Amino acid sequence: MAAALVVSAPASGVGKTTLTLALARAWRNRGLNVQCFKSGPDYIDPAFHAAATGRASVNVDSWAMDSATISHLISRGADADVVLAEGSMGLFDGVAARGVSGTGATADIAEMLGWPVVLVIDPSGQAQTAAAIAAGLRDYRAGVRLAGVVLNRIASPRHEDLVRRALNDAGIAVFGALPRHAEISLPKRHLGLVQAEEQAEIGKLIQEAARFVSEHVDLDAVLQSAASWSPQPVVNGLNVTPPGQRIALARDAAFSFVYPHMLEAWRAAGAEISTFSPLADEEPDASADVCWLPGGYPELHAGKIAANRRFRSGLRAFAETRPVHGECGGYMVLGAALTDADGIRHEMTGLLGLETSFAKRRMHLGYRLAALAAPMPGHKVGAGLRGHEFHYSTILAQPDTPLAVVHDATGAVIAETGSRRGHATGTFFHLIAEDR
């Protein structure tokens, strides 16, 4: 049996990731096996989880995944002593229309699994009102149980005392209070935190966070508030079809946004994956039968990608006879050109006519439901795919055959249809699961 908890907050930017990493490492330092998960469509946090625990973390998503898939994914925590699911945004934040098993809210996962919630509360600029917010979250949905709170960014002992008294009066346990501590701030960029693999000092930062949280949070009380959990037998596994038998996967700092559960599903279905680095001017494995370019940060490396002739010519040669698919950033690199933040236009691979600009920035964010109007690797015409889109690039031209009819979570048709030309396909959304 594992001790299971969800770490959530009233909003983004309050400290969920830092607390999750600190708790995970602190318990690991005590000799416990800790398994983390991420609620919602996030590529970056699971890599931090793995750095903290030494175990791979995966996403669970109530909008895109059914309960059987979620149960299958969390079963990897069967041999753990502690299981932590980190939430996204605020506890009840999701989309307006229900998806497969919920709205994508962290509360869906907490209720579905029966795991109590540890709230991170940042009472900056307030005192007793923090207790009113915590009490409101506790009482908002009957199936979601609040274990207690950790206060973050406390200004002074007097401030802490005021907030603690109010929470105690509301019957809400306070596990600890964290003063401001700049040394454990995680660096950010436009799509979220700077990736764990790009931070040479990430191990030291997590260790410092664990030390700091251990000093200010009652770790034993947090564990005692957890649910006792063991996975139930699951009939159905992951609902994901691999795009081919042997997959050449772009993988480096510009192409890093791959959901771990997707790769595991491909391998479980018998596919082999070979990686190559476009930034190192490598070309896809000639023995592969499909090439997959995931998203990432090509807009930060556009000049280097444009200059890497071996990669570009190798990819074009590959696409003459075999399918190539790009997601978001990968889609942009399959296009004709990418304009960077400084307004400089860089020639991309030209397998598609797509032109995008990072200089003309506008956020595109949300769940996507696509009905394929043309085939793409692993999926036939008419297939329903669930995914998520998050980028700041603007489409300047999208002249090729639309790949899909794409709707957002409200059912509205969106312009980012994806493209198909020859053996090349691309989408701005990242695939999470297929509709059953």
C-alpha positions in Angstrom: 0.0 0.0 0.0 1.2 3.5 -0.9 0.4 6.8 0.8 -1.2 8.8 -2.0 -1.8 12.6 -2.2 -2.6 15.3 -4.8 -0.6 18.6 -4.6 -2.7 21.5 -5.8 -3.4 25.2 -5.3 -5.9 28.0 -5.9 -4.1 29.1 -9.1 -0.9 28.8 -11.2 2.4 30.2 -10.0 1.8 29.5 -6.3 4.5 26.8 -5.8 3.0 23.4 -6.6 6.0 22.2 -8.6 8.5 23.3 -6.0 6.6 21.7 -3.2 6.0 18.5 -5.1 9.7 18.2 -5.9 10.7 19.0 -2.4 8.4 16.5 -0.8 9.4 13.8 -3.2 13.1 14.3 -2.6 12.7 14.7 1.1 10.9 11.4 1.4 13.3 9.8 -1.0 16.1 11.0 1.3 14.4 9.0 4.0 14.6 5.9 2.0 11.1 5.8 0.6 10.2 5.0 -3.0 8.3 8.0 -4.4 6.2 7.9 -7.6 5.0 11.2 -9.2 2.3 12.0 -11.7 1.2 15.2 -13.5 -2.4 16.0 -13.9 -3.0 17.7 -17.2 -1.1 18.2 -20.4 2.4 19.2 -19.3 5.7 18.0 -20.8 8.1 19.8 -18.5 7.0 18.9 -14.9 7.3 15.1 -15.4 11.0 15.5 -16.2 11.5 17.4 -12.9 9.6 14.7 -11.1 12.0 12.1 -12.5 15.0 14.2 -11.4 13.6 14.3 -7.9 12.5 10.7 -7.5 14.7 8.7 -9.9 11.5 7.2 -11.4 9.7 8.2 -14.6 6.6 10.3 -14.2 3.6 10.4 -16.6 0.6 12.6 -17.3 -2.9 11.7 -16.4 -5.7 13.8 -18.0 -9.4 13.5 -17.4 -10.4 15.4 -20.6 -8.4 13.2 -23.0 -8.2 9.9 -21.1 -10.8 7.4 -19.9 -10.7 6.0 -16.4 -9.2 2.7 -17.6 -6.2 4.5 -19.2 -5.7 6.6 -16.1 -5.8 3.5 -13.9 -3.3 1.8 -16.2 -0.9 4.7 -16.0 -1.0 5.1 -12.2 -0.5 1.4 -11.7 3.2 2.1 -12.1 3.0 3.4 -8.5 2.2 -0.1 -7.2 5.7 -0.7 -5.7 6.0 2.9 -4.3 5.8 3.9 -0.7 4.4 7.4 -1.6 2.5 8.5 -4.7 2.2 12.2 -5.5 0.1 13.7 -8.3 0.9 17.3 -9.1 -2.0 19.4 -10.3 -2.2 22.1 -13.0 -3.6 25.6 -12.6 -6.1 25.8 -9.8 -7.7 22.8 -8.2 -11.0 23.0 -10.1 -9.8 24.7 -13.2 -10.7 22.8 -16.4 -12.6 23.4 -19.6 -16.3 24.2 -19.9 -17.4 21.0 -21.6 -16.7 17.6 -20.2 -14.3 15.4 -22.0 -13.8 11.6 -21.7 -13.9 11.4 -17.9 -13.9 15.0 -16.8 -13.0 18.6 -17.7 -9.2 18.2 -17.2 -9.3 19.6 -13.7 -7.0 18.3 -11.0 -10.1 17.8 -8.9 -11.3 15.1 -11.3 -8.2 13.1 -10.7 -8.4 13.6 -6.9 -12.0 12.5 -6.8 -11.6 9.6 -9.3 -8.7 8.1 -7.3 -9.9 9.1 -3.8 -6.6 10.9 -3.0 -6.8 13.8 -0.6 -5.4 17.2 -1.6 -2.6 19.2 -0.1 -3.1 22.8 -1.0 -0.3 25.3 -1.5 -1.6 28.7 -0.5 0.3 31.9 -1.2 -1.2 34.5 1.2 0.9 37.4 -0.1 -1.0 40.6 0.3 -3.6 39.0 2.6 -4.1 37.2 5.9 -7.4 35.8 7.1 -8.7 35.8 3.6 -6.4 32.9 2.8 -8.5 30.8 5.1 -11.7 31.8 3.4 -10.1 30.7 0.0 -9.0 27.4 1.5 -12.4 26.8 3.1 -14.1 27.6 -0.2 -11.9 25.1 -2.0 -12.6 22.5 0.7 -16.3 22.8 0.4 -16.7 23.4 -3.3 -17.1 19.8 -4.4 -18.2 17.0 -2.1 -16.1 14.2 -3.7 -12.8 16.1 -3.2 -11.2 15.9 0.2 -8.8 18.4 1.6 -5.9 17.0 3.7 -4.5 20.4 4.7 -2.4 23.3 3.5 1.2 24.4 3.1 1.6 28.2 3.2 4.2 29.6 0.8 6.0 33.0 0.7 5.1 34.0 4.2 6.3 37.5 4.9 6.9 37.4 8.7 6.1 35.5 11.9 3.2 37.8 12.5 1.8 37.2 9.0 2.1 33.4 9.6 0.4 33.6 12.9 -2.6 35.5 11.5 -3.1 33.0 8.7 -2.6 30.0 10.9 -5.1 31.2 13.4 -7.7 31.7 10.7 -7.1 28.3 9.1 -7.3 26.6 12.5 -10.6 28.4 13.2 -11.8 27.0 9.9 -10.8 23.5 10.9 -8.1 23.3 8.2 -4.7 21.6 9.1 -1.6 23.7 8.4 1.3 21.4 7.6 3.9 24.1 7.5 4.7 27.7 6.4 7.5 28.5 4.0 9.3 31.9 4.1 10.4 33.5 0.8 13.5 31.7 -0.4 14.9 32.8 -3.7 17.5 30.0 -3.9 14.8 27.5 -4.9 13.0 29.5 -7.6 12.8 27.6 -10.8 13.7 29.6 -14.0 10.9 30.1 -16.5 10.4 30.9 -20.2 7.4 31.5 -22.5 6.1 27.9 -22.3 6.7 27.4 -18.6 9.7 26.3 -16.6 13.1 25.9 -18.3 13.4 22.2 -18.9 15.1 20.0 -16.3 17.6 18.6 -18.8 18.7 22.2 -19.6 19.6 22.9 -15.9 23.0 21.6 -14.9 22.3 22.4 -11.2 18.8 20.9 -11.1 19.9 18.2 -8.6 21.3 20.7 -6.2 18.3 22.9 -6.5 15.9 20.1 -5.7 18.1 19.0 -2.8 18.0 22.5 -1.4 14.2 22.6 -1.8 13.9 19.4 0.1 16.1 20.7 2.9 14.2 23.9 3.1 10.8 22.2 3.1 11.9 19.6 5.6 12.8 22.5 8.0 9.4 24.2 7.7 6.9 21.4 6.9 5.8 18.5 9.1 6.5 15.7 6.7 5.1 13.0 9.0 1.8 14.9 9.3 1.6 15.2 5.5 2.1 11.4 5.2 -0.4 10.6 7.9 -3.1 12.7 6.0 -2.6 10.6 2.8 -4.9 7.9 1.5 -3.8 4.3 1.6 -3.8 3.2 -2.0 -3.0 0.2 -4.1 -3.9 -0.1 -7.8 -6.9 -2.0 -8.9 -6.7 -4.6 -11.8 -7.0 -2.9 -15.1 -8.5 -4.7 -18.2 -7.7 -2.1 -20.8 -4.3 -0.6 -21.3 -3.2 2.5 -23.2 -5.3 3.5 -26.2 -2.5 4.6 -28.5 -1.4 3.3 -31.9 2.3 3.7 -32.8 3.0 5.5 -36.0 5.2 2.8 -37.3 7.3 -0.3 -36.4 10.6 1.6 -36.3 10.3 5.2 -35.4 13.0 7.8 -35.9 12.3 10.4 -33.2 13.9 13.9 -33.1 15.2 14.4 -29.6 17.2 17.4 -28.3 16.7 20.8 -26.7 14.6 22.0 -29.7 12.5 18.8 -29.9 11.7 17.6 -26.4 8.0 17.7 -25.9 7.0 14.1 -25.9 4.5 12.6 -23.4 6.2 9.7 -21.7 3.0 7.6 -21.9 3.1 7.9 -25.7 6.6 6.5 -26.0 5.8 3.7 -23.5 2.6 2.9 -25.5 4.6 2.7 -28.7 7.1 0.4 -27.2 4.4 -1.7 -25.6 2.9 -2.2 -29.0 6.2 -3.5 -30.3 7.6 -0.4 -31.9 11.3 0.4 -31.8 12.5 4.0 -31.3 15.7 5.5 -32.5 16.5 9.1 -31.6 18.5 11.7 -33.6 19.4 15.4 -32.9 18.5 18.0 -35.6 20.5 20.5 -33.5 23.6 18.3 -33.9 22.9 18.2 -37.6 21.9 14.5 -37.5 19.5 12.9 -39.9 16.8 10.3 -39.2 17.8 6.6 -39.1 17.7 5.3 -42.7 16.3 2.0 -41.5 13.2 3.6 -39.8 9.8 3.4 -41.5 8.5 6.7 -40.0 10.0 9.9 -38.7 8.4 11.9 -35.8 9.3 15.5 -34.9 7.8 16.5 -31.6 7.4 20.0 -30.3 9.8 21.9 -28.2 11.6 25.2 -28.8 12.6 25.4 -32.4 11.9 29.2 -32.3 14.9 29.5 -30.0 17.1 27.6 -32.3 15.8 28.6 -35.8 19.1 29.9 -37.1 20.9 26.7 -36.2 18.2 24.5 -37.7 18.3 26.5 -40.9 22.0 26.1 -41.1 22.1 22.4 -40.5 22.1 21.2 -44.1 22.7 17.5 -43.3 19.5 17.3 -41.1 17.4 19.2 -43.6 18.5 17.3 -46.7 18.4 14.0 -44.8 14.8 14.7 -43.7 13.7 15.6 -47.2 15.2 12.5 -48.6 13.5 10.4 -45.9 10.1 12.0 -46.8 10.4 11.1 -50.4 9.5 7.5 -49.6 8.3 7.4 -45.9 5.9 9.4 -43.7 7.2 12.3 -41.6 5.0 13.9 -38.9 5.5 17.0 -36.8 3.7 18.2 -33.7 3.7 22.0 -32.9 7.3 22.9 -33.1 8.0 19.9 -35.2 5.2 21.1 -37.5 6.8 24.5 -37.8 10.2 22.9 -38.8 8.5 20.9 -41.5 7.2 24.2 -42.9 8.8 26.6 -45.4 10.0 29.2 -42.9 10.0 30.3 -39.3 10.4 34.0 -38.2 12.1 34.3 -34.9 11.5 36.8 -32.0 13.8 39.3 -33.7 11.9 39.2 -36.9 14.5 37.3 -38.8 13.1 34.8 -41.3 14.8 31.3 -41.3 14.3 28.7 -44.0 13.0 25.4 -42.6 12.8 22.0 -44.3 10.1 22.9 -46.8 8.2 19.6 -46.6 5.1 21.7 -46.0 4.2 25.2 -47.0 3.5 26.4 -43.5 5.0 29.7 -42.5 5.0 30.8 -38.9 6.2 33.8 -36.9 7.4 34.0 -33.3 7.8 37.7 -33.7 4.0 38.1 -34.0 3.2 36.3 -30.7 -0.3 35.3 -29.6 -1.0 32.5 -27.1 -2.8 29.5 -28.4 -3.9 27.2 -25.5 -6.4 24.5 -25.1 -7.6 21.0 -25.6 -8.2 19.9 -29.2 -10.4 17.2 -30.7 -9.5 16.3 -34.3 -11.3 14.3 -36.9 -8.7 13.3 -39.6 -9.6 14.4 -43.1 -6.4 12.7 -44.4 -4.3 9.9 -42.9 -1.3 10.5 -40.7 1.2 8.0 -39.3 -0.7 5.4 -37.3 -4.2 6.8 -38.0 -6.7 6.5 -40.8 -9.1 9.0 -42.3 -11.9 9.7 -39.9 -10.0 8.8 -36.7 -10.7 10.9 -33.7 -7.7 12.2 -31.8 -7.5 14.1 -28.5 -4.7 16.5 -27.8 -3.6 19.8 -26.5 -2.2 22.9 -28.1 0.1 25.5 -26.4 2.3 27.9 -28.4 2.8 31.5 -29.1 3.5 31.4 -32.8 1.3 32.9 -35.4 0.4 31.3 -38.8 1.5 33.4 -41.7 0.6 30.8 -44.3 -0.9 27.3 -44.2 -1.5 26.5 -47.9 -1.5 22.7 -47.9 -4.3 20.2 -47.7 -5.9 20.4 -44.2 -5.1 17.3 -42.2 -8.1 17.5 -39.9 -11.2 19.3 -38.8 -10.1 20.5 -35.4 -12.4 21.6 -32.6 -11.6 23.1 -29.2 -13.1 21.8 -26.0 -16.3 23.9 -26.5 -16.9 22.4 -29.9 -15.8 25.5 -31.8 -13.9 24.9 -35.1 -10.4 26.4 -35.0 -8.1 27.5 -37.8 -5.1 25.3 -36.9 -6.2 22.4 -39.0 -2.7 20.9 -39.6 -1.4 20.1 -43.0 -0.6 17.3 -45.4 1.7 17.3 -48.5 3.0 14.1 -49.9 4.4 11.9 -47.1 4.6 14.9 -44.7 1.9 15.7 -42.1 1.8 18.1 -39.2 -0.4 19.4 -36.4 -0.3 22.2 -33.9 -1.8 20.0 -31.3 0.1 17.3 -29.4 -1.6 13.9 -29.4 -2.6 12.6 -26.0 -5.0 9.7 -26.8 -7.3 8.3 -29.4 -11.1 8.4 -29.1 -12.2 4.8 -28.4 
